[in-house]
Amino acid sequence: MQERGAVRTGGTAEKPPRKGLLEKRRAIERGARTVFGQEGYTRASIDAIAAAAGVSTRTIYNHFTDKEELFRTVFLESAASVTAGLGELFAQHFRRFRTTADIESELLALAREWAEHTVQHPEHFALVRQIITEAPRMPADVIEEWQRVGPRAVRAELAEWLRTLARQGLLDIDDADVAARHFSLLVGSITLESFFGAVPVSADEAESLVVSGARAFLKLYGAS
């Protein structure tokens, strides 16, 4: 039996949820992101989520089968949103590459904006911290799906842009997938230093990490 407020993806399309139902669902998802980010998956309770959302527990169960489905929904939607934002960031910067003279300045600009993503999406990275802490107790398929729509999707899109630059002779890359992983690790080191936004990093330290990461990448893959 289909849950109330859901929309079928196969067969005859149903009408979207009424405005009131949609608003309640969004309130539930906002409350869930907050509570899961603060308490983690194991400790979070439906009662606490209902209180944060300003709805009853019965309303939550009208929209979601159980806590696992609710967590899966809010976390994966959050991951997909961050991935989409990074995709737009890649497109914005990589389309500006024209000559090798542009490489360092544009990579630095990209690296700086990428580093700011942790600050721009605090709720998502609070969930990521909980995932890392609770991984042994998390549903394995949720972690796998997060990797697919989140980190792996980001690296795959980055690899495509790096292949384009390599074909243009702007970078010296044999394996774009490996190069994308290296770029993510070198430029994304600030994310690890701040433990995904939990620990403050000074502006000077952030700049040093970003610049050194981008320049290390160019030493590995810069075209001669």
mmCIF file of the C-alpha atoms, coordinates in Angstrom:
data_MODEL
# 
_entry.id   MODEL 
# 
loop_
_atom_site.group_PDB 
_atom_site.id 
_atom_site.type_symbol 
_atom_site.label_atom_id 
_atom_site.label_alt_id 
_atom_site.label_comp_id 
_atom_site.label_asym_id 
_atom_site.label_entity_id 
_atom_site.label_seq_id 
_atom_site.pdbx_PDB_ins_code 
_atom_site.Cartn_x 
_atom_site.Cartn_y 
_atom_site.Cartn_z 
_atom_site.occupancy 
_atom_site.B_iso_or_equiv 
_atom_site.pdbx_formal_charge 
_atom_site.auth_seq_id 
_atom_site.auth_comp_id 
_atom_site.auth_asym_id 
_atom_site.auth_atom_id 
_atom_site.pdbx_PDB_model_num 
ATOM 1   C CA . MET A 1 1   ? 0.000  0.000  0.000   1.00 0.00 ? 1   MET A CA 1 
ATOM 2   C CA . GLN A 1 2   ? 1.384  3.392  -0.980  1.00 0.00 ? 2   GLN A CA 1 
ATOM 3   C CA . GLU A 1 3   ? 2.207  5.856  1.802   1.00 0.00 ? 3   GLU A CA 1 
ATOM 4   C CA . ARG A 1 4   ? 0.143  8.994  2.049   1.00 0.00 ? 4   ARG A CA 1 
ATOM 5   C CA . GLY A 1 5   ? 1.870  12.000 0.546   1.00 0.00 ? 5   GLY A CA 1 
ATOM 6   C CA . ALA A 1 6   ? 3.947  9.846  -1.829  1.00 0.00 ? 6   ALA A CA 1 
ATOM 7   C CA . VAL A 1 7   ? 3.945  10.122 -5.599  1.00 0.00 ? 7   VAL A CA 1 
ATOM 8   C CA . ARG A 1 8   ? 4.244  7.014  -7.772  1.00 0.00 ? 8   ARG A CA 1 
ATOM 9   C CA . THR A 1 9   ? 7.152  6.957  -10.187 1.00 0.00 ? 9   THR A CA 1 
ATOM 10  C CA . GLY A 1 10  ? 5.761  4.237  -12.434 1.00 0.00 ? 10  GLY A CA 1 
ATOM 11  C CA . GLY A 1 11  ? 2.431  3.751  -14.200 1.00 0.00 ? 11  GLY A CA 1 
ATOM 12  C CA . THR A 1 12  ? -0.104 6.560  -14.160 1.00 0.00 ? 12  THR A CA 1 
ATOM 13  C CA . ALA A 1 13  ? 1.277  9.664  -12.445 1.00 0.00 ? 13  ALA A CA 1 
ATOM 14  C CA . GLU A 1 14  ? -0.625 10.821 -9.381  1.00 0.00 ? 14  GLU A CA 1 
ATOM 15  C CA . LYS A 1 15  ? -1.351 14.409 -8.509  1.00 0.00 ? 15  LYS A CA 1 
ATOM 16  C CA . PRO A 1 16  ? 1.377  16.005 -6.359  1.00 0.00 ? 16  PRO A CA 1 
ATOM 17  C CA . PRO A 1 17  ? 0.684  16.238 -2.621  1.00 0.00 ? 17  PRO A CA 1 
ATOM 18  C CA . ARG A 1 18  ? -1.652 18.998 -1.518  1.00 0.00 ? 18  ARG A CA 1 
ATOM 19  C CA . LYS A 1 19  ? 0.074  22.147 -0.303  1.00 0.00 ? 19  LYS A CA 1 
ATOM 20  C CA . GLY A 1 20  ? -0.612 21.361 3.361   1.00 0.00 ? 20  GLY A CA 1 
ATOM 21  C CA . LEU A 1 21  ? 0.803  17.843 3.064   1.00 0.00 ? 21  LEU A CA 1 
ATOM 22  C CA . LEU A 1 22  ? 3.853  19.091 1.191   1.00 0.00 ? 22  LEU A CA 1 
ATOM 23  C CA . GLU A 1 23  ? 4.538  21.756 3.813   1.00 0.00 ? 23  GLU A CA 1 
ATOM 24  C CA . LYS A 1 24  ? 4.295  19.177 6.601   1.00 0.00 ? 24  LYS A CA 1 
ATOM 25  C CA . ARG A 1 25  ? 6.626  16.839 4.767   1.00 0.00 ? 25  ARG A CA 1 
ATOM 26  C CA . ARG A 1 26  ? 9.169  19.613 4.321   1.00 0.00 ? 26  ARG A CA 1 
ATOM 27  C CA . ALA A 1 27  ? 8.871  20.511 8.011   1.00 0.00 ? 27  ALA A CA 1 
ATOM 28  C CA . ILE A 1 28  ? 9.486  16.863 8.910   1.00 0.00 ? 28  ILE A CA 1 
ATOM 29  C CA . GLU A 1 29  ? 12.565 16.730 6.688   1.00 0.00 ? 29  GLU A CA 1 
ATOM 30  C CA . ARG A 1 30  ? 13.952 19.966 8.166   1.00 0.00 ? 30  ARG A CA 1 
ATOM 31  C CA . GLY A 1 31  ? 13.373 18.675 11.679  1.00 0.00 ? 31  GLY A CA 1 
ATOM 32  C CA . ALA A 1 32  ? 14.944 15.335 10.806  1.00 0.00 ? 32  ALA A CA 1 
ATOM 33  C CA . ARG A 1 33  ? 18.079 16.950 9.359   1.00 0.00 ? 33  ARG A CA 1 
ATOM 34  C CA . THR A 1 34  ? 18.509 18.965 12.544  1.00 0.00 ? 34  THR A CA 1 
ATOM 35  C CA . VAL A 1 35  ? 17.949 16.072 14.963  1.00 0.00 ? 35  VAL A CA 1 
ATOM 36  C CA . PHE A 1 36  ? 19.962 13.508 12.971  1.00 0.00 ? 36  PHE A CA 1 
ATOM 37  C CA . GLY A 1 37  ? 22.790 16.028 12.650  1.00 0.00 ? 37  GLY A CA 1 
ATOM 38  C CA . GLN A 1 38  ? 22.828 16.634 16.400  1.00 0.00 ? 38  GLN A CA 1 
ATOM 39  C CA . GLU A 1 39  ? 22.073 13.178 17.759  1.00 0.00 ? 39  GLU A CA 1 
ATOM 40  C CA . GLY A 1 40  ? 23.106 10.785 15.022  1.00 0.00 ? 40  GLY A CA 1 
ATOM 41  C CA . TYR A 1 41  ? 21.034 8.007  13.522  1.00 0.00 ? 41  TYR A CA 1 
ATOM 42  C CA . THR A 1 42  ? 21.006 5.646  16.509  1.00 0.00 ? 42  THR A CA 1 
ATOM 43  C CA . ARG A 1 43  ? 20.169 8.175  19.242  1.00 0.00 ? 43  ARG A CA 1 
ATOM 44  C CA . ALA A 1 44  ? 17.665 10.239 17.256  1.00 0.00 ? 44  ALA A CA 1 
ATOM 45  C CA . SER A 1 45  ? 14.053 9.482  18.124  1.00 0.00 ? 45  SER A CA 1 
ATOM 46  C CA . ILE A 1 46  ? 10.887 10.007 16.135  1.00 0.00 ? 46  ILE A CA 1 
ATOM 47  C CA . ASP A 1 47  ? 9.485  11.932 19.133  1.00 0.00 ? 47  ASP A CA 1 
ATOM 48  C CA . ALA A 1 48  ? 12.416 14.384 19.002  1.00 0.00 ? 48  ALA A CA 1 
ATOM 49  C CA . ILE A 1 49  ? 12.044 14.795 15.242  1.00 0.00 ? 49  ILE A CA 1 
ATOM 50  C CA . ALA A 1 50  ? 8.314  15.407 15.615  1.00 0.00 ? 50  ALA A CA 1 
ATOM 51  C CA . ALA A 1 51  ? 8.998  18.092 18.240  1.00 0.00 ? 51  ALA A CA 1 
ATOM 52  C CA . ALA A 1 52  ? 11.609 19.782 16.023  1.00 0.00 ? 52  ALA A CA 1 
ATOM 53  C CA . ALA A 1 53  ? 9.222  19.691 13.057  1.00 0.00 ? 53  ALA A CA 1 
ATOM 54  C CA . GLY A 1 54  ? 6.200  20.883 15.043  1.00 0.00 ? 54  GLY A CA 1 
ATOM 55  C CA . VAL A 1 55  ? 4.094  17.860 14.046  1.00 0.00 ? 55  VAL A CA 1 
ATOM 56  C CA . SER A 1 56  ? 2.819  14.712 15.696  1.00 0.00 ? 56  SER A CA 1 
ATOM 57  C CA . THR A 1 57  ? 4.585  11.369 15.453  1.00 0.00 ? 57  THR A CA 1 
ATOM 58  C CA . ARG A 1 58  ? 1.524  10.057 13.630  1.00 0.00 ? 58  ARG A CA 1 
ATOM 59  C CA . THR A 1 59  ? 2.040  12.712 10.952  1.00 0.00 ? 59  THR A CA 1 
ATOM 60  C CA . ILE A 1 60  ? 5.602  11.507 10.468  1.00 0.00 ? 60  ILE A CA 1 
ATOM 61  C CA . TYR A 1 61  ? 4.406  7.929  9.983   1.00 0.00 ? 61  TYR A CA 1 
ATOM 62  C CA . ASN A 1 62  ? 1.855  9.172  7.450   1.00 0.00 ? 62  ASN A CA 1 
ATOM 63  C CA . HIS A 1 63  ? 4.798  10.291 5.297   1.00 0.00 ? 63  HIS A CA 1 
ATOM 64  C CA . PHE A 1 64  ? 7.571  7.819  6.180   1.00 0.00 ? 64  PHE A CA 1 
ATOM 65  C CA . THR A 1 65  ? 7.444  4.127  7.048   1.00 0.00 ? 65  THR A CA 1 
ATOM 66  C CA . ASP A 1 66  ? 10.056 4.324  9.804   1.00 0.00 ? 66  ASP A CA 1 
ATOM 67  C CA . LYS A 1 67  ? 13.139 6.162  11.040  1.00 0.00 ? 67  LYS A CA 1 
ATOM 68  C CA . GLU A 1 68  ? 15.390 4.428  8.520   1.00 0.00 ? 68  GLU A CA 1 
ATOM 69  C CA . GLU A 1 69  ? 13.326 5.605  5.552   1.00 0.00 ? 69  GLU A CA 1 
ATOM 70  C CA . LEU A 1 70  ? 13.244 9.133  6.951   1.00 0.00 ? 70  LEU A CA 1 
ATOM 71  C CA . PHE A 1 71  ? 17.014 9.194  7.458   1.00 0.00 ? 71  PHE A CA 1 
ATOM 72  C CA . ARG A 1 72  ? 17.638 7.714  4.024   1.00 0.00 ? 72  ARG A CA 1 
ATOM 73  C CA . THR A 1 73  ? 15.429 10.349 2.389   1.00 0.00 ? 73  THR A CA 1 
ATOM 74  C CA . VAL A 1 74  ? 16.848 13.440 4.069   1.00 0.00 ? 74  VAL A CA 1 
ATOM 75  C CA . PHE A 1 75  ? 20.481 12.323 3.869   1.00 0.00 ? 75  PHE A CA 1 
ATOM 76  C CA . LEU A 1 76  ? 20.457 11.235 0.237   1.00 0.00 ? 76  LEU A CA 1 
ATOM 77  C CA . GLU A 1 77  ? 18.503 14.304 -0.889  1.00 0.00 ? 77  GLU A CA 1 
ATOM 78  C CA . SER A 1 78  ? 21.019 16.465 0.972   1.00 0.00 ? 78  SER A CA 1 
ATOM 79  C CA . ALA A 1 79  ? 23.949 14.632 -0.645  1.00 0.00 ? 79  ALA A CA 1 
ATOM 80  C CA . ALA A 1 80  ? 22.432 15.001 -4.114  1.00 0.00 ? 80  ALA A CA 1 
ATOM 81  C CA . SER A 1 81  ? 21.922 18.723 -3.543  1.00 0.00 ? 81  SER A CA 1 
ATOM 82  C CA . VAL A 1 82  ? 25.571 19.231 -2.527  1.00 0.00 ? 82  VAL A CA 1 
ATOM 83  C CA . THR A 1 83  ? 26.718 17.170 -5.528  1.00 0.00 ? 83  THR A CA 1 
ATOM 84  C CA . ALA A 1 84  ? 24.619 19.304 -7.873  1.00 0.00 ? 84  ALA A CA 1 
ATOM 85  C CA . GLY A 1 85  ? 26.104 22.467 -6.380  1.00 0.00 ? 85  GLY A CA 1 
ATOM 86  C CA . LEU A 1 86  ? 29.627 21.200 -6.930  1.00 0.00 ? 86  LEU A CA 1 
ATOM 87  C CA . GLY A 1 87  ? 28.735 20.248 -10.502 1.00 0.00 ? 87  GLY A CA 1 
ATOM 88  C CA . GLU A 1 88  ? 27.702 23.842 -11.155 1.00 0.00 ? 88  GLU A CA 1 
ATOM 89  C CA . LEU A 1 89  ? 30.936 25.031 -9.556  1.00 0.00 ? 89  LEU A CA 1 
ATOM 90  C CA . PHE A 1 90  ? 33.014 22.759 -11.812 1.00 0.00 ? 90  PHE A CA 1 
ATOM 91  C CA . ALA A 1 91  ? 31.207 23.957 -14.909 1.00 0.00 ? 91  ALA A CA 1 
ATOM 92  C CA . GLN A 1 92  ? 31.645 27.595 -13.933 1.00 0.00 ? 92  GLN A CA 1 
ATOM 93  C CA . HIS A 1 93  ? 35.413 27.295 -13.493 1.00 0.00 ? 93  HIS A CA 1 
ATOM 94  C CA . PHE A 1 94  ? 36.499 24.655 -16.003 1.00 0.00 ? 94  PHE A CA 1 
ATOM 95  C CA . ARG A 1 95  ? 34.783 26.448 -18.871 1.00 0.00 ? 95  ARG A CA 1 
ATOM 96  C CA . ARG A 1 96  ? 37.103 29.385 -18.270 1.00 0.00 ? 96  ARG A CA 1 
ATOM 97  C CA . PHE A 1 97  ? 40.253 27.408 -19.091 1.00 0.00 ? 97  PHE A CA 1 
ATOM 98  C CA . ARG A 1 98  ? 41.696 28.528 -22.406 1.00 0.00 ? 98  ARG A CA 1 
ATOM 99  C CA . THR A 1 99  ? 45.490 28.472 -22.116 1.00 0.00 ? 99  THR A CA 1 
ATOM 100 C CA . THR A 1 100 ? 47.984 26.962 -19.716 1.00 0.00 ? 100 THR A CA 1 
ATOM 101 C CA . ALA A 1 101 ? 48.506 30.452 -18.273 1.00 0.00 ? 101 ALA A CA 1 
ATOM 102 C CA . ASP A 1 102 ? 44.994 30.244 -16.800 1.00 0.00 ? 102 ASP A CA 1 
ATOM 103 C CA . ILE A 1 103 ? 45.478 26.918 -15.065 1.00 0.00 ? 103 ILE A CA 1 
ATOM 104 C CA . GLU A 1 104 ? 46.935 27.913 -11.706 1.00 0.00 ? 104 GLU A CA 1 
ATOM 105 C CA . SER A 1 105 ? 44.727 30.946 -11.073 1.00 0.00 ? 105 SER A CA 1 
ATOM 106 C CA . GLU A 1 106 ? 41.569 29.090 -12.103 1.00 0.00 ? 106 GLU A CA 1 
ATOM 107 C CA . LEU A 1 107 ? 42.410 25.980 -10.087 1.00 0.00 ? 107 LEU A CA 1 
ATOM 108 C CA . LEU A 1 108 ? 43.035 28.175 -7.060  1.00 0.00 ? 108 LEU A CA 1 
ATOM 109 C CA . ALA A 1 109 ? 39.707 29.933 -7.552  1.00 0.00 ? 109 ALA A CA 1 
ATOM 110 C CA . LEU A 1 110 ? 37.939 26.589 -7.839  1.00 0.00 ? 110 LEU A CA 1 
ATOM 111 C CA . ALA A 1 111 ? 39.746 25.209 -4.777  1.00 0.00 ? 111 ALA A CA 1 
ATOM 112 C CA . ARG A 1 112 ? 38.784 28.226 -2.655  1.00 0.00 ? 112 ARG A CA 1 
ATOM 113 C CA . GLU A 1 113 ? 35.108 27.949 -3.554  1.00 0.00 ? 113 GLU A CA 1 
ATOM 114 C CA . TRP A 1 114 ? 35.126 24.184 -3.037  1.00 0.00 ? 114 TRP A CA 1 
ATOM 115 C CA . ALA A 1 115 ? 36.550 24.714 0.454   1.00 0.00 ? 115 ALA A CA 1 
ATOM 116 C CA . GLU A 1 116 ? 33.647 27.039 1.254   1.00 0.00 ? 116 GLU A CA 1 
ATOM 117 C CA . HIS A 1 117 ? 31.105 24.290 0.562   1.00 0.00 ? 117 HIS A CA 1 
ATOM 118 C CA . THR A 1 118 ? 31.531 22.921 4.082   1.00 0.00 ? 118 THR A CA 1 
ATOM 119 C CA . VAL A 1 119 ? 30.463 26.291 5.463   1.00 0.00 ? 119 VAL A CA 1 
ATOM 120 C CA . GLN A 1 120 ? 27.613 26.668 2.992   1.00 0.00 ? 120 GLN A CA 1 
ATOM 121 C CA . HIS A 1 121 ? 26.061 23.278 3.832   1.00 0.00 ? 121 HIS A CA 1 
ATOM 122 C CA . PRO A 1 122 ? 26.442 22.880 7.614   1.00 0.00 ? 122 PRO A CA 1 
ATOM 123 C CA . GLU A 1 123 ? 23.430 20.577 8.047   1.00 0.00 ? 123 GLU A CA 1 
ATOM 124 C CA . HIS A 1 124 ? 24.674 18.157 5.411   1.00 0.00 ? 124 HIS A CA 1 
ATOM 125 C CA . PHE A 1 125 ? 28.162 17.926 6.836   1.00 0.00 ? 125 PHE A CA 1 
ATOM 126 C CA . ALA A 1 126 ? 26.751 17.470 10.324  1.00 0.00 ? 126 ALA A CA 1 
ATOM 127 C CA . LEU A 1 127 ? 25.038 14.371 8.904   1.00 0.00 ? 127 LEU A CA 1 
ATOM 128 C CA . VAL A 1 128 ? 28.314 13.267 7.296   1.00 0.00 ? 128 VAL A CA 1 
ATOM 129 C CA . ARG A 1 129 ? 30.076 13.503 10.667  1.00 0.00 ? 129 ARG A CA 1 
ATOM 130 C CA . GLN A 1 130 ? 27.408 11.303 12.194  1.00 0.00 ? 130 GLN A CA 1 
ATOM 131 C CA . ILE A 1 131 ? 27.738 8.796  9.362   1.00 0.00 ? 131 ILE A CA 1 
ATOM 132 C CA . ILE A 1 132 ? 31.476 8.519  9.980   1.00 0.00 ? 132 ILE A CA 1 
ATOM 133 C CA . THR A 1 133 ? 30.977 8.079  13.716  1.00 0.00 ? 133 THR A CA 1 
ATOM 134 C CA . GLU A 1 134 ? 28.145 5.562  13.438  1.00 0.00 ? 134 GLU A CA 1 
ATOM 135 C CA . ALA A 1 135 ? 29.143 3.683  10.279  1.00 0.00 ? 135 ALA A CA 1 
ATOM 136 C CA . PRO A 1 136 ? 29.151 0.215  11.932  1.00 0.00 ? 136 PRO A CA 1 
ATOM 137 C CA . ARG A 1 137 ? 25.571 0.746  13.124  1.00 0.00 ? 137 ARG A CA 1 
ATOM 138 C CA . MET A 1 138 ? 24.224 2.392  9.978   1.00 0.00 ? 138 MET A CA 1 
ATOM 139 C CA . PRO A 1 139 ? 22.192 0.579  7.294   1.00 0.00 ? 139 PRO A CA 1 
ATOM 140 C CA . ALA A 1 140 ? 24.908 -0.522 4.838   1.00 0.00 ? 140 ALA A CA 1 
ATOM 141 C CA . ASP A 1 141 ? 22.822 0.288  1.762   1.00 0.00 ? 141 ASP A CA 1 
ATOM 142 C CA . VAL A 1 142 ? 22.378 3.893  2.938   1.00 0.00 ? 142 VAL A CA 1 
ATOM 143 C CA . ILE A 1 143 ? 26.140 4.364  3.154   1.00 0.00 ? 143 ILE A CA 1 
ATOM 144 C CA . GLU A 1 144 ? 26.619 2.767  -0.263  1.00 0.00 ? 144 GLU A CA 1 
ATOM 145 C CA . GLU A 1 145 ? 23.935 4.957  -1.848  1.00 0.00 ? 145 GLU A CA 1 
ATOM 146 C CA . TRP A 1 146 ? 25.455 8.065  -0.250  1.00 0.00 ? 146 TRP A CA 1 
ATOM 147 C CA . GLN A 1 147 ? 28.823 7.170  -1.770  1.00 0.00 ? 147 GLN A CA 1 
ATOM 148 C CA . ARG A 1 148 ? 27.151 6.711  -5.163  1.00 0.00 ? 148 ARG A CA 1 
ATOM 149 C CA . VAL A 1 149 ? 25.203 10.003 -5.246  1.00 0.00 ? 149 VAL A CA 1 
ATOM 150 C CA . GLY A 1 150 ? 27.747 11.967 -3.216  1.00 0.00 ? 150 GLY A CA 1 
ATOM 151 C CA . PRO A 1 151 ? 31.549 11.491 -3.216  1.00 0.00 ? 151 PRO A CA 1 
ATOM 152 C CA . ARG A 1 152 ? 31.747 9.093  -6.202  1.00 0.00 ? 152 ARG A CA 1 
ATOM 153 C CA . ALA A 1 153 ? 29.422 11.236 -8.315  1.00 0.00 ? 153 ALA A CA 1 
ATOM 154 C CA . VAL A 1 154 ? 31.505 14.330 -7.552  1.00 0.00 ? 154 VAL A CA 1 
ATOM 155 C CA . ARG A 1 155 ? 34.751 12.577 -8.492  1.00 0.00 ? 155 ARG A CA 1 
ATOM 156 C CA . ALA A 1 156 ? 33.219 11.188 -11.686 1.00 0.00 ? 156 ALA A CA 1 
ATOM 157 C CA . GLU A 1 157 ? 32.106 14.636 -12.826 1.00 0.00 ? 157 GLU A CA 1 
ATOM 158 C CA . LEU A 1 158 ? 35.455 16.143 -11.886 1.00 0.00 ? 158 LEU A CA 1 
ATOM 159 C CA . ALA A 1 159 ? 37.213 13.389 -13.850 1.00 0.00 ? 159 ALA A CA 1 
ATOM 160 C CA . GLU A 1 160 ? 35.236 14.286 -16.979 1.00 0.00 ? 160 GLU A CA 1 
ATOM 161 C CA . TRP A 1 161 ? 36.358 17.904 -16.771 1.00 0.00 ? 161 TRP A CA 1 
ATOM 162 C CA . LEU A 1 162 ? 39.969 16.833 -16.190 1.00 0.00 ? 162 LEU A CA 1 
ATOM 163 C CA . ARG A 1 163 ? 39.795 14.559 -19.268 1.00 0.00 ? 163 ARG A CA 1 
ATOM 164 C CA . THR A 1 164 ? 38.666 17.539 -21.302 1.00 0.00 ? 164 THR A CA 1 
ATOM 165 C CA . LEU A 1 165 ? 41.623 19.610 -20.118 1.00 0.00 ? 165 LEU A CA 1 
ATOM 166 C CA . ALA A 1 166 ? 43.997 16.718 -20.842 1.00 0.00 ? 166 ALA A CA 1 
ATOM 167 C CA . ARG A 1 167 ? 42.637 16.388 -24.392 1.00 0.00 ? 167 ARG A CA 1 
ATOM 168 C CA . GLN A 1 168 ? 43.243 20.110 -24.844 1.00 0.00 ? 168 GLN A CA 1 
ATOM 169 C CA . GLY A 1 169 ? 46.839 19.649 -23.696 1.00 0.00 ? 169 GLY A CA 1 
ATOM 170 C CA . LEU A 1 170 ? 46.330 21.825 -20.614 1.00 0.00 ? 170 LEU A CA 1 
ATOM 171 C CA . LEU A 1 171 ? 47.052 19.012 -18.160 1.00 0.00 ? 171 LEU A CA 1 
ATOM 172 C CA . ASP A 1 172 ? 49.207 15.889 -18.410 1.00 0.00 ? 172 ASP A CA 1 
ATOM 173 C CA . ILE A 1 173 ? 46.861 13.127 -17.206 1.00 0.00 ? 173 ILE A CA 1 
ATOM 174 C CA . ASP A 1 174 ? 46.905 9.407  -18.007 1.00 0.00 ? 174 ASP A CA 1 
ATOM 175 C CA . ASP A 1 175 ? 44.085 8.351  -15.651 1.00 0.00 ? 175 ASP A CA 1 
ATOM 176 C CA . ALA A 1 176 ? 41.506 11.073 -15.020 1.00 0.00 ? 176 ALA A CA 1 
ATOM 177 C CA . ASP A 1 177 ? 39.756 9.056  -12.311 1.00 0.00 ? 177 ASP A CA 1 
ATOM 178 C CA . VAL A 1 178 ? 42.967 8.851  -10.284 1.00 0.00 ? 178 VAL A CA 1 
ATOM 179 C CA . ALA A 1 179 ? 43.690 12.533 -10.937 1.00 0.00 ? 179 ALA A CA 1 
ATOM 180 C CA . ALA A 1 180 ? 40.194 13.468 -9.722  1.00 0.00 ? 180 ALA A CA 1 
ATOM 181 C CA . ARG A 1 181 ? 40.769 11.515 -6.506  1.00 0.00 ? 181 ARG A CA 1 
ATOM 182 C CA . HIS A 1 182 ? 44.098 13.292 -6.013  1.00 0.00 ? 182 HIS A CA 1 
ATOM 183 C CA . PHE A 1 183 ? 42.520 16.702 -6.595  1.00 0.00 ? 183 PHE A CA 1 
ATOM 184 C CA . SER A 1 184 ? 39.732 15.907 -4.121  1.00 0.00 ? 184 SER A CA 1 
ATOM 185 C CA . LEU A 1 185 ? 42.226 14.837 -1.458  1.00 0.00 ? 185 LEU A CA 1 
ATOM 186 C CA . LEU A 1 186 ? 44.687 17.677 -1.984  1.00 0.00 ? 186 LEU A CA 1 
ATOM 187 C CA . VAL A 1 187 ? 42.192 20.503 -2.277  1.00 0.00 ? 187 VAL A CA 1 
ATOM 188 C CA . GLY A 1 188 ? 39.714 18.952 0.143   1.00 0.00 ? 188 GLY A CA 1 
ATOM 189 C CA . SER A 1 189 ? 42.243 18.561 2.945   1.00 0.00 ? 189 SER A CA 1 
ATOM 190 C CA . ILE A 1 190 ? 40.646 21.550 4.670   1.00 0.00 ? 190 ILE A CA 1 
ATOM 191 C CA . THR A 1 191 ? 37.478 19.489 5.049   1.00 0.00 ? 191 THR A CA 1 
ATOM 192 C CA . LEU A 1 192 ? 39.405 16.860 6.986   1.00 0.00 ? 192 LEU A CA 1 
ATOM 193 C CA . GLU A 1 193 ? 41.316 19.477 9.002   1.00 0.00 ? 193 GLU A CA 1 
ATOM 194 C CA . SER A 1 194 ? 38.025 21.016 10.130  1.00 0.00 ? 194 SER A CA 1 
ATOM 195 C CA . PHE A 1 195 ? 36.401 17.584 10.601  1.00 0.00 ? 195 PHE A CA 1 
ATOM 196 C CA . PHE A 1 196 ? 33.706 18.504 8.096   1.00 0.00 ? 196 PHE A CA 1 
ATOM 197 C CA . GLY A 1 197 ? 33.099 21.940 9.565   1.00 0.00 ? 197 GLY A CA 1 
ATOM 198 C CA . ALA A 1 198 ? 33.088 21.015 13.254  1.00 0.00 ? 198 ALA A CA 1 
ATOM 199 C CA . VAL A 1 199 ? 36.458 22.575 14.108  1.00 0.00 ? 199 VAL A CA 1 
ATOM 200 C CA . PRO A 1 200 ? 37.142 26.219 13.141  1.00 0.00 ? 200 PRO A CA 1 
ATOM 201 C CA . VAL A 1 201 ? 39.997 26.799 10.697  1.00 0.00 ? 201 VAL A CA 1 
ATOM 202 C CA . SER A 1 202 ? 41.494 30.284 10.457  1.00 0.00 ? 202 SER A CA 1 
ATOM 203 C CA . ALA A 1 203 ? 41.365 32.157 7.173   1.00 0.00 ? 203 ALA A CA 1 
ATOM 204 C CA . ASP A 1 204 ? 45.153 32.057 6.886   1.00 0.00 ? 204 ASP A CA 1 
ATOM 205 C CA . GLU A 1 205 ? 45.302 28.313 7.519   1.00 0.00 ? 205 GLU A CA 1 
ATOM 206 C CA . ALA A 1 206 ? 42.480 27.680 5.058   1.00 0.00 ? 206 ALA A CA 1 
ATOM 207 C CA . GLU A 1 207 ? 44.237 29.702 2.372   1.00 0.00 ? 207 GLU A CA 1 
ATOM 208 C CA . SER A 1 208 ? 47.519 27.873 2.997   1.00 0.00 ? 208 SER A CA 1 
ATOM 209 C CA . LEU A 1 209 ? 45.836 24.467 2.677   1.00 0.00 ? 209 LEU A CA 1 
ATOM 210 C CA . VAL A 1 210 ? 43.993 25.435 -0.488  1.00 0.00 ? 210 VAL A CA 1 
ATOM 211 C CA . VAL A 1 211 ? 47.014 26.983 -2.220  1.00 0.00 ? 211 VAL A CA 1 
ATOM 212 C CA . SER A 1 212 ? 49.409 24.174 -1.297  1.00 0.00 ? 212 SER A CA 1 
ATOM 213 C CA . GLY A 1 213 ? 46.871 21.555 -2.416  1.00 0.00 ? 213 GLY A CA 1 
ATOM 214 C CA . ALA A 1 214 ? 46.233 23.168 -5.791  1.00 0.00 ? 214 ALA A CA 1 
ATOM 215 C CA . ARG A 1 215 ? 49.941 23.681 -6.454  1.00 0.00 ? 215 ARG A CA 1 
ATOM 216 C CA . ALA A 1 216 ? 50.770 20.107 -5.454  1.00 0.00 ? 216 ALA A CA 1 
ATOM 217 C CA . PHE A 1 217 ? 48.155 18.931 -7.978  1.00 0.00 ? 217 PHE A CA 1 
ATOM 218 C CA . LEU A 1 218 ? 49.769 21.032 -10.694 1.00 0.00 ? 218 LEU A CA 1 
ATOM 219 C CA . LYS A 1 219 ? 53.193 19.596 -9.893  1.00 0.00 ? 219 LYS A CA 1 
ATOM 220 C CA . LEU A 1 220 ? 51.706 16.141 -10.471 1.00 0.00 ? 220 LEU A CA 1 
ATOM 221 C CA . TYR A 1 221 ? 49.630 16.910 -13.551 1.00 0.00 ? 221 TYR A CA 1 
ATOM 222 C CA . GLY A 1 222 ? 50.715 20.238 -15.013 1.00 0.00 ? 222 GLY A CA 1 
ATOM 223 C CA . ALA A 1 223 ? 51.481 20.127 -18.720 1.00 0.00 ? 223 ALA A CA 1 
ATOM 224 C CA . SER A 1 224 ? 55.131 20.688 -19.585 1.00 0.00 ? 224 SER A CA 1 
# 
